[in-house]
């Protein structure tokens, strides 16, 4: 891996490279996605089945598009029973963590007749998109469906692309069943996003669509935002490790590569106070690349978006971490909790030698659907909050309104909204 002295210029150069991975500037793909969305919007199932034939080479009908109970049982039989139990244990951890995020409706009252409050209501239908084929990740199914279930969403649907025989990856089916999904539909790509955004004869319209996907999926979610809610427009995976001389270079190298293997556009960054650690980590990376199955993808990722930054100042490293605002941040230092208190921008923070990033991907409980491409500056991980709506409640008695009506009228008149003022004033006409 390249080893660079951390300066304002080198930090800016890296940041520009990372931001350049954002799903924008894809005019040709956006044009194709817009056409798919319009066709699904106007053509419903007919258009959906045609696109499945075109892209997934699969013949579907209204009778075959939904995964049946028999297919769910077949999926359980196809998986190693030990893995099914791991999925169940992971689901328990994820459910337990997200149950702590639940919030309740509340009401406050005053003696003069003022009632204020907030009503918390789950959305009606949640749509979870799951990639298929080699990119199918049962862990993402759990992370998308379980928070919606905890939030109390009445109907949770999953869409995922089928193979040419009209079958869905068994791990996806079993994970969706364990998580509590109500229906699984055999459709993928931009057409699946459009189907959930607008609804078809077979697929209900979703109030929110969550889940990862390729550039066409990301662009479709972006285009459908406003018609439906979305979690985010996700970019490639990211990891940033802050380490000092106490860190184990072999562990750090392994953690960096755990994200670089996702995608040639994934980023892996080490920020360290130790030049010796930097050199040792680089050597360990070279060693791992001789044995890992996805070495070519990792090399492409590291060549384009892999950096080891060295600075004697931990303050400068923390500042760089907050500027980059990575999806995953590992802190492997002598005092990781102290460093953590200064990290403002991160999707998830992993503390200490034995808190490797894959722990969060699969098992610990916090959600692994995280903000990418610097959006951790203003976005949060997927959670229960994304599947609820908060509605304000306001009730004033005549006594309470009488004390403040002149204030409200003056406010409205200063904004030039005389009908607003009149709506208050008429209640106190002589």
PyMOL commands that set and color helices and strands:
alter all, ss='L'
color gray80, all
select helices_A, chain A and resi 8-19+27-55+69-78+81-99+133-135+138-151+170-179+189-198+215-224+249-260+275-289+295-305+314-324+336-340+357-362+375-377+384-387+398-414+418-428
alter helices_A, ss='H'
color red, helices_A
select strands_A, chain A and resi 3-5+106-109+115-122+125-130+155-160+183-186+208-210+229-230+238-243+267-272+306-310+328-332+348-351+388-395
alter strands_A, ss='S'
color yellow, strands_A
deselect
rebuild
show_as cartoon
